[in-house]
Every structure is written in structure tokens, then in C-alpha cells.
Amino acid sequence: MKELYSIGADIGGTTVKLAVISVEGKIIKKWEIPTDTSDKGKNITSDIKDAIEQALKELDIHKSSILGIGAGAPGFVDSSTGYINEAINIGWKNFDFGNELQDLTGLPVWVDNDANLAALGENWLGAGRGVDNLIAVTLGTGVGGGIIANGEVINGANGTAAEIGHMLVKTSGGAPCNCGRSGCLETETSATAIVRKAGEKLEEYPDSKLSKINNITAKDVFQAAAQGDLAAEEVLKNVTDTLGLALANLTVVTNPNKIVLGGGVSAAGDQLITPLKKAYESYVLPRAGEACTFELAELGNDAGVIGGAFLVKQYHK
């Protein structure tokens, strides 16, 4: 019997992650290509096509063995058509990505938001394995979210469901967000937010360990907090309290079995999870909270491509 495969593609502002994956979820090959954001990202689709063709040639896999491509893109995606309404950090706006990639490759293509694909990946083979109700949160430069409810990814009426990074959590005095508003969750709890807040705290704590660092990172803030630095501790308390409140409110809406945390900030492990759970438990509706556990994501950078493969597995007829 002929082996069958899917291709996962996870499109980011710097690189496009690609993988050839078996129907059982085994990664046969994974690799990256640079994201060419010049000319409003017009070359990205053809770059993906060329990279896939080259990989299949190297693996000696005929295109007839490929069930399809599952692709994730950042921004507002119409998952029913693969149409990208806007992906700011790539340059796409009103771009018919799914049909263009399908035309170029001759393969069926399914497209969803990149955070939704990460949620699907963790739900299939990672920390959220097998649960029907899951919130996946990616804490990095921004804040991404994917929600699975009753076994299905929530997309909403026009592809903006689960854009949790754009929940308004500060109604006055919030930092500007790239969505055009101010005070969104990602401006308050992302790695970028942690760095900004740390810089602001130095005015109050000029003797902080952080004052001796030229280009502060979120990792620096966690390390300083672990050493008892008051400025760093206050930043992280503020961040985990805000995120805990947001997740508590989402819990009432979706009643998840698990909340899975991924992205670069999640590398802090228990230093993030412990205060976050404490804040969450202080805000959550008790019965809803009883059903939910917190987990760190297991698939790392592979979550998106694995989710892409699952998208193909789910919808290929």
C-alpha cells in the first residue's frame, strides 16, 4: 500500500517552516526558508512551491502521495476559502493565498490562522492531546490564541475568533497595538510588553539589576525576578495577573479541559505557570476552573506544521 503524506507550512514574518509528515504524524523532513516580505510578500507563495518541489525530489516522493498542504498564516484568515484579509508583518492584504498556492502546486490546500494550527498540533500530538476543549496561548513577540471547542477549532463569522491577543484589557493609558487600538492583551502580556514594562519600572527602581543591561529581554526580566529584583518581580506580577484574568474570562466562555501555553515566554516554565495559575484561580468561576488544567506546550516550533498536517488529515476526502 502506498505511503501517504501531508505538508505542513507555518508562515512567519522571518521564516516559513515546512514539513513533510506521515498520516500518523511522523515528521519525515522539516526545514525552513526565509520569508521574502519584499513587494508586499508577493514571492512567498512561489517560494513555498519551489521548496516543496525540491524536498519531494530529494525524498523521492511523488506528488500523488501528497494528500494536500495545511498552511498557517498570521493575521486574519478566512479558513473556508484560504483568503488572507490581512497579515501585517508579511505585507499581505486581501490576498487569495489558498487558491494561489493550490494553483501553483496542483495540490489541495487548507489555510487557517497560525495560532489555530498550533492549537491543532498540540491537540493532536502535544500537551492538549485528545481533549475536546482547549485554549492554546502563544506568548512571544505578540500574543496568539487558538481555541478548540467540542472538538472543533473556532473560527467565527469572518476569521477573527480566538484573536485573544486583541482582547481589550486596559481601557485607558494602554500601549498602542498594531491592530490600531490601545490596551490589547498582547500590549500587556507579550515578551514585548514585559520589556517595555521593565523599562518603565526602572524610573521607580533605578538600582534594579535590569538597569545594568543595555538591551533588556523578557528572559532577563525572569532571571532578575528569580534573584529577588523588585522591579522585575512587579513587572511579572502585573503581567501574570492580567493574563490570569483574561484566561479566567475565556474559561467561562469555552469551559476548556486544558489551557496550553507556548511561545518564547513559556520557556520560563514554573516561574510563569505558578503565579499565572494563582491569578487565574483568584478570578475564575470555581466550577469552570475545576475542569481545567494548565500545561506547557510540548511541540515547540513544530506545533504549526503538525497542525497543518492535521488540517489536511481532517478535511481531505
Number of C-alpha atoms within 10 A of each C-alpha: 3 6 9 17 27 27 28 31 30 30 25 17 17 14 15 22 23 28 27 27 23 20 17 12 18 13 19 11 14 16 13 16 15 15 20 19 17 11 10 15 18 16 13 21 19 14 15 23 16 13 16 20 15 12 17 16 12 9 12 9 16 11 17 11 13 21 22 27 32 29 31 30 27 22 24 23 26 21 18 13 15 24 21 24 18 17 21 15 15 23 16 21 16 12 18 15 24 24 17 16 22 18 13 13 20 12 16 17 26 26 28 30 31 28 27 32 32 32 31 31 28 27 28 19 19 22 23 26 14 13 16 16 21 31 28 29 27 24 22 19 18 20 24 27 25 25 27 22 16 14 14 12 21 16 22 11 8 12 20 16 17 24 20 21 24 22 13 17 19 15 10 8 8 16 16 12 17 14 11 7 13 21 19 24 26 28 27 28 27 25 25 19 21 28 21 18 22 26 19 13 19 16 12 10 17 12 13 19 20 24 17 10 10 7 10 16 17 23 16 18 24 20 18 18 21 13 12 12 18 17 26 29 19 14 24 24 16 16 22 22 21 20 22 23 19 20 23 23 16 17 23 15 10 16 22 23 21 23 22 25 25 29 20 17 20 20 16 14 13 12 15 18 18 13 17 23 20 13 21 23 17 15 17 20 15 12 10 16 20 12 12 17 13 17 17 22 26 17 17 15 15 21 28 32 34 35 31 35 34 27 26 25 20 9 12 14 6
